[in-house]
Amino acid sequence: MQTMQRMKQQYRQIAALVVFAMLTALVTTGGKPIHAAASGQSEEQTIFTVQTPTGSDSDTRYELGTRFAAEVDGLITKVRLYASASEGGTHTVRIWNAEETAVVGGPYEWTFEAGTAGWKVFELPKPVEAAGDTDYIVAVSNGEDKYYSHESGGFSKPIINGNLITYKGSGLFTTKLGQMPSTSFGDANYFRDVVFVPKAAEAETLFGKSQSPEPTTDAIPYELGVKFSSDAAGWITAVNVFGVKGETGDHTVRIWSTDDGKLLAGPYTFAFAGNNDWVAFELPERLSIQAGVTYTAAVSTGSDDAKYYPVVPGGLSKAGSNGSHLAYPANAGVFSTAVGAMPKDSFGGGNYLRDITFQPNASIPQGIQRFNRVKDTIEALGAIQDLHLDLSDYERLTVVQKVQAVELLLAKRPETGFVSRADAQAALDTAIADVRRQSMTKALKYVNWAAVPEAMEDALLSPDLQLALGFFDKLSETQRKAVTREMIRKRPAAGYADQAAVQARFDSLVFGDIKGRPEESMLADWINRGFLVGHPDATIRPDEIMTASEFAALANRALQLGDGEALRLSDFGYPAGKPLTIEDGAVLVARIANLDTGVAVNKLDNYKDAKQVKPDNRKYVNAALAGGYLKPVSGDRLGANQKLTTAKAVSLLYSVVDPDVGQPNFYPVGVWQQSASNAMAYRNIGINMYVGPSSGLTDANYRLYDAAHMKLILGQDATDRKFWPDSMIYAWMQSDEPDNAQSDGSGGYGPPIQPDAVVQNYNRWKAADPTRPVFLNLGQGVAWKDWYGRGTDTGKQELYPEYAKGADIVSFDIYPVNSTDAPVAGKLHLVAEGVSNLKTWTEGRKPVWTVIETSNYNGVEGHTPTPEQVRSEVWMAIIQGASGLEYFTHSFNPTFIEATPLQDETMKAALAKLNRQIRSLAPVINSGSIAQGVSVTAANSAARIDSVAKEHNGDLYVFASGASSEDTKATIHVPYGKTVEVIGENRSLAVKNGAFADSFAGYGVHLYRIVKQ
């Protein structure tokens, strides 16, 4: 099978942040430097806070990394990783500039001992300078023990902490050691982290100290100022002025918002005597300013009679900046003769050497700063993505609602702008809630205005109403009209008071009669799957007595039996209109599921009313009881003569459709490395097992597995111990294909994992959990002795009995249809030979499973398995004694598809039909084989027919398959019988002189049932 390195998906990166460069400027006052005041964050930050892995693996060597960016300049001082107790040894640390694919830190060797799970910290010998708004990848290889921690889906959405930002799919890997990891799989998180220290922001001014102003006097008072803006939010802490000789007395300091002329600070009196140098007025309270807003800072002339002031003619005739955050427009030097009024006039581009001291707020994220600068709704709709907020509720809004929410968000933005994501998130959440409230009020009006069913349906389906629709999409057109008609008829005279009142009435009308019943979950499941369709008035009537025809229709839908397969209860002796009893239902279930009616355990006589069961029915009722299909009505009463209601019928049939482990018709049919999101789709085609689920076991996907009744086989080390008690876990899975040559991490291969290491891991897992089996899947060397992919162990099949000691369930894979190797290509019988080999090597004491190809995984033309070839491989494996199956469903070329059969309607239908057949014959398959009295002879000496014979419920079953590509006629010798049913082919054959004949195409399969006369 395929390990993670073969499941490569295209890495997609979210758009980069706005560039944010933190530069500094030296300013002076009175000939002395103005001290650069530290601000912003200087504490250590990490990407991860409360996140922890859900498991670990040890399949191969990897470079494992996390892609991230910092919103501000800073230093990476340390690297962290989360290690399981099993992980230890020497790792290699690198930090990459992701955009330049260049190493900017490392490589450094990092060695730590195994034994303790948790975060491990490596202090970099030299801190790495990280530029703001630049993507980096922190990568740490796993050690020689190959262990690494992970969480599937851990990067299904970005993780943001402090100034550190990640993206969807930020967890990356490569199998080539020393190279930059660049592939994401299943949005996994591999818990590679950094310790980041943001650089403290330093104060800055507009102008340096190199100006040479001309002392000027007009003997009249002026307001002299400068217009400026900043590309970052922050604070004005001081207003600075160049004091010329002769300038004395009281001056007045003011700061305005230029566009609206609003006075923001002052007036403040500032007394000084000029000495041809800068002087600073420290504001009593620092003034917060927004990014992208123009301000005017002014200092009036003094109280001296000459009214001296400085000027640099033409100094501000052109726009400019200080090379950092501050900028000014052309003709930024302004004056006014109206003292106290905001200066607006300019003359000759003069610079009157009014300045400010600005302290950037380094803690405000760049996305917040950009959003603080937007002026209108259209611009805000684009900028909202840069906020790096939780937009999940926002994305569920309609386009119109998004516009409304953004308009409200702009209205809620403080005058000085948002200063944190938390502030912006709270404002956005409030805006969304307001929009939904307004929309819901409007939608409720439509519900109360609706006069006809069509209008009511439109109103109920409006997303603005936020109605939980439940089973509504399962209703027929007639049922929908019945529900909407009743919503109108039962509407209060004053209308529905609120959405909750609408919801309550709606829930009561849409199959509301199943609520609160013991069988509610089963009934709801079958409604959702389309098995239980209800009555025209959208009721289920769970207590209504079922007739034979109704039971047959329900069973046919639930078992998905189409033409030629459908049950006809007349075949069982029940007239269509006959009301059924629980006894009748038990008999029908036992016969439909082909239960063993010769079961030795007598469960029936444990109940006081057992004598009410008809003598001819006792064996069927007992089989249904023993198999767990029939539930008694009380502790000592069976209730066999009670009427069979709809609810009881569903309860009886439920395990026939979805048998549980241990029930007679349970046979493991799995899929390899699939996502939890597809669990229900797989259940609907007869899959009951996930082997090595690609999305692991987490709280979120647990619900998906549980809803689909899926059993799991997964790595013990990779599974959170809180899940261990759950019966969902069927077995623990060893590393895949240890018998194959293992990747050395440098593009080559080393030796296979040796059997003793596999056995050692088996013993460790059994000690930790002796209640579950350990599953081991081996490579194609099981069936193809000369498989070169085993490297140094090629041809050493004598090792396989030793490998088998490391498992309780032994599996293997070989893909003859996909293979382009001449010894394997097209030789479907190798599947049978592999099963046979494992049965021999385990001396028949351990269950043997095999993997069946269902997709063209390499995209080679002419190598796509057909439904017929898949069926042949499956039945050849079963004939040889396979106790379970796994379907391989991936395609890697030309594009990656994880669940190929779910997208191929032909293969999907074929697998559903094949799995139904396996389920219906599972009691037979699971029974013992008979060795005498049955034989198969092929007329074509070049052909080979494999077969197995079983007896069940007094009937003889013979499963036969061509084990070569040769066509042939065959004679099947049997010990008894006159008529042969060819199962699933709608034909029969006659037994003559203890034998019957049939034709087999190459690799053709026929399944026979011979009734004992």
Phi, psi and omega in degrees: 000183190255131175271176191303324185295343180269349183262066188271131176242155180292125179284130179240126184256136175290152184306144183289161180279170177290140182296135181223100182258130182256100178249164182233160178224144179267128177235156181230160174221128180058035179082356180244149181297142167278122186295133178288114184275125178288140177211179178079197187264135174231006180281162178287139178235148176231159177291314186258144179239285182260356184291139175222155182293157173261354178177184178216160178222173180209049187277325180196180177277139181221154155266121183241134186213174176230127176271133183207169173218152172254143181278349180224163174295152178182190181239136169267115186256336184214162174236142180234154166215153176262121183247142170285170180296339182277342188274137177193188177093196186268127177242163177240131184254132172218148170239126185249142162281110189295326184284330181259358185046045181239140177284125178248355176207126181099190002285144177235137174278139182223118182241131173217159185271147173285168175126334181229126178277146176144187181285132173250140186238130177244121179274123182294136177302328178221122179303146179261125176284122180250121179281143177299148177059036177232133181279133176234161173233121173267122185235135174225121179292157168279162184279187181294338176285350173074001182289144173205147179268154181200165171220111178295133181078006182297336176244038175291342170214161184298149170251127183231130177215126181058233178267003184263132184234137171240182184230166169300129181078025182287343177282121189234156177212160165209150177271358181263103183298139180091349178261159181288124178293138185218000184251135176253141178226119177061026181054033184290151174248126181255010170057049168258130191221165175233159166254119188242134177242111179295145175287139178290138178285144180245152182293155180211161177232171178287317189240148173276197184258011187270001182292149176235082184283161174260122174298130186228147174217133173245358179062021174229150181285146177226154159262118181244130186214183178219137176265139183204168174211168178230146176270006176222146175290159179171208185226143167269121183256340181205156171245131186246147179217144175273111181271119180270157179299138181096343180275122183216176172084196185278132171245164179237132182254132176216152174227131180241159163275116192297316188294321183252359177068018182280129178284122184256331181214143180095184003284140176241139178273132185227108182258130176201163174244123185291146178219036182054048179204167180283141171231152186236139173252113178284123180295138178302329178218124184300147184257122178280132178233155180267158172287141174080007180253139180269134180236162174234122175252130185227145172230122182289165170294162185279189182269003177293152185296328184281340182057051179297148173204155180272155173207140171246101184303131179069007185294336180235033179289338179239154177293155181195185180209171177268009181081003178232245185266336189268143179215161179220151179276173173298144181058042182287339177284120187232157180214163175208141176273352177268097183298132182099344177266150179295124179292136183231338186274151175233157180218114175061024179065024184294147176250118184266014174051048166260135188216171177227159168254122187246133177247105179298146175267096185288347183275350180276119181301151181301320180297323177294317180297320179295318181294326178296338182271345186292149186252331187223172185296317182300314179295322181292326179299326177280322185286340185297332178294333181282353181287341183054046177263173171282105185258015185299317177290322179299317183292342179276353178283156172287169180300316180297318180295324178298317178298316180297318181295319180292322177299318178294322180297317177297322180292330181274352181292128179299159180302324181269006177087166174288145180248352180207162176296324181299318178297314181294320180296316180298318179294319179295315180300319178295318179298316179297316179298319179296317180296315180295322179296316178296317181294321180293322178300317178293317181296323179296326177298318180296323176298318182282341178271339187301129183247345180230157183305321182297318179292322178294320179297317178300318181293319181292326183276355179299127178298338179293333180285338179056041179280134172283109191279345175052240185272007189302324181286352177268353184282149172283170179299319179298315180295322179298317180295323178297317180294311183293327177296318179290327176300325178284313184296323184263010178290132179302155181302324180272005182088166176294132187290325183199180181298324181298323179293320176297315181299316182297315179293318180300313181298326181288338185264337183260094182050037183291346183280002175265351186296135174080003180274154177301330182266013188304315184295321178292317179297316179297319179299316182286332172295313181297328181271358176083010180280322182254112190257345176076185183259169183302334180270016178064037171243158176263328185054063186298340181263006179283139182287137181268140171268169181300318181292322178295320178296317180297317180297319179295315180296320180295320177293315185291323179272359177054048181267119182265201181302135180085344180248342190299144178283139171236114187293344174297333177293337180260003176090019180248120175293151189304318186271005185290124172292133185264154172255171176299324176300315178300316180298319179296320178297314182295319179296316180299323181281320179297317182277359178058042183289153180287107181277358177261017182305136187288329185282127178265098179273333190298316186285004174284351186248142185297330183262020183300330183290346178287344180284131181299141183307319182291342183262351188302318183294326179288315180297319179295321179296320179293323176293311184297327182277354179084015181273322182263125178253129179294156181285338177206182185298327184235008181232132181278322181073031186297330184269002175287154181293145179274109179273171177302315181298318180292324179296317178298317180299320180292316185279345190303313182280347172289320180284316182233076182296149178261164179305132179097343178279152187302327183261023174266126174224126184294119175232109188244174170233149187262126173048067178243159181280148180299331182298339180262007187301315182291323178298321178289321178303322183290349174247018170095013177275136180235006187215135171252120179257117183059055184304131185294335181261010175063199180235109179231172179301319183292310184278348173304317181297324179291317177297317183296316180298330181267005181055036186271136171267154185234142168240118186208167184293136181295316182294337184271003188244125178303132184298340179295339179271347187305321182290349188282135180290352175301326180282114184273319183201164175261138187251124173290166176304141186289139172049056178293341181283350177273157174301138186260143179301138178265004177083357182239022181091355178246193183224143174254193182289164174295164169288129186281154183305323183296327177291323177295316180294320179300317178293322177302313181296322179295316181290322179294326177293322180286326181212091181282357186274343185242151175286159174252131185256137179226124175253130181252169184272188187286354173299342176299321183256335182242102187302321186266024178300113186287346180291358176271359176061236184293346180257013179304131178086351184271067179290346177294346179281341187294322174301330179285319175301318184299338178291347180264024182201159171258336174235126184246130183230168174205168177224142170206139188236082186297326181288318180288331189296142173250006176278126186306321181292347185242322190307123177078357183266078185299334183294347178296334174298314179295319182292325177295317177298315180300318179298314181294324176299320180291314184291337177260006180056030177069015186262353182231145176299139178242128177244167175214159180260134183247129180285136177230001184220160173270092191284338180255357177073020181280127183300136179085006182238031177267122180299138175267160176305324180293320180292321177298316180297321179296313180299318181298309185285331173297320179294316180296319179300325180278357175107017178297132182262359180189160183227151171228133177266132173266123192238002186280151166233135182250337181225143002283344175227159180279126173228123182281319187243066186305313183298334179288343178259351180252101187300325180294312179292323179300314180294321180294317179294320178300316180293317179297316181292326175297320180294318177299316180297318182292331181260004183304319177300329178285312181302320184283352179274166182289155179269154174254141188261342186241154173093350181232132176210157181232130179240127179268135179289327179271114184295340179276349181265159177226134178241122173263146181208162173217145181240141180218149175249135181209126181053036177082357178257155178256132177244134175234119175256124184227143180216140170295132181249026175205172180277001182278138171281151179196157165266149183223149175248127181250117179268129182229154184280343182200175176104157178239327184236139181245123172270125175271105191296129176080002182244000176056043176212165179221160180230159180256140174270124178231126179055041176074021180205161172220160184241151178205163180255141179236122168287167178305127183059021178285153184235135171226140179241127188240144172234122181248116182282130179285123183282000000 
